[in-house]
Amino acid sequence: MANNSVPLNSSLVSFDSWLEALDKTRTTGWRWRKDGLISAVNVFGKLYVSRDEISRFERRAIAGEFHREAKMPSRTRAGAI
């Protein structure tokens, strides 16, 4: 019987858990996969991402590859419709 309190030394991480740790939605994860920014592995219908792929993603992010200007909401004048 396996001890559930001891984590397995797997190189795969649940894709949803990784997104949650980044405070990103599943929709964002889907978009990143679609755009080729991150690769996931399907294991019996559940998505996982390898620790190597996470490292590659982080290196690219730190290098500024995903940089874009933040969109600031425009201010509306008081009483404007």
C-alpha positions in Angstrom: 0.0 0.0 0.0 1.4 3.4 -1.1 2.0 6.2 1.4 0.0 9.1 0.0 1.9 11.7 2.1 5.1 11.0 0.2 5.2 12.6 -3.2 6.3 10.5 -6.2 9.5 11.6 -8.0 7.7 12.1 -11.2 8.8 14.4 -14.0 5.2 15.2 -14.8 3.0 17.8 -13.1 -0.8 18.1 -13.5 -1.3 20.8 -16.0 -4.3 22.2 -14.0 -2.2 22.3 -10.8 0.6 24.1 -12.6 -1.9 26.7 -14.0 -3.4 27.1 -10.6 0.0 27.8 -9.1 0.4 30.6 -11.6 -3.1 31.9 -10.9 -4.1 31.3 -14.5 -7.3 29.8 -15.9 -7.8 26.6 -17.9 -8.7 28.9 -20.8 -5.4 30.6 -20.6 -3.7 27.2 -20.5 -5.6 26.1 -23.6 -4.6 29.3 -25.4 -0.9 28.9 -24.4 -1.0 25.3 -25.7 -2.7 26.4 -28.9 -0.1 29.1 -29.5 2.7 26.6 -28.9 4.0 28.4 -25.7 3.8 25.2 -23.6 3.5 21.5 -24.5 1.3 19.2 -22.5 1.2 15.4 -22.4 -2.2 13.6 -22.4 -2.1 10.5 -20.1 -5.4 8.7 -20.2 -7.4 11.9 -20.8 -5.6 14.0 -18.2 -3.1 16.7 -19.1 0.4 16.9 -17.6 3.4 19.1 -18.2 6.9 18.0 -17.7 9.2 19.8 -15.3 11.6 20.3 -18.2 8.9 22.0 -20.2 8.0 24.2 -17.2 11.7 25.2 -16.9 11.8 26.0 -20.7 8.7 28.1 -20.3 10.1 30.0 -17.3 13.4 30.6 -19.1 11.5 32.1 -22.1 9.4 34.2 -19.8 12.4 35.5 -17.8 14.1 36.4 -21.1 11.1 38.6 -21.9 9.9 36.5 -24.9 6.3 36.9 -23.8 6.5 40.6 -22.9 3.7 42.9 -24.0 2.5 46.2 -22.7 -0.1 46.0 -20.0 -3.5 47.2 -21.1 -4.7 50.0 -18.8 -8.4 50.7 -18.7 -9.3 54.2 -19.9 -10.7 56.6 -17.5 -14.2 57.9 -18.1 -15.3 61.3 -17.0 -17.8 61.6 -14.2 -21.3 61.7 -15.6 -20.2 60.3 -19.0 -22.5 57.7 -20.5 
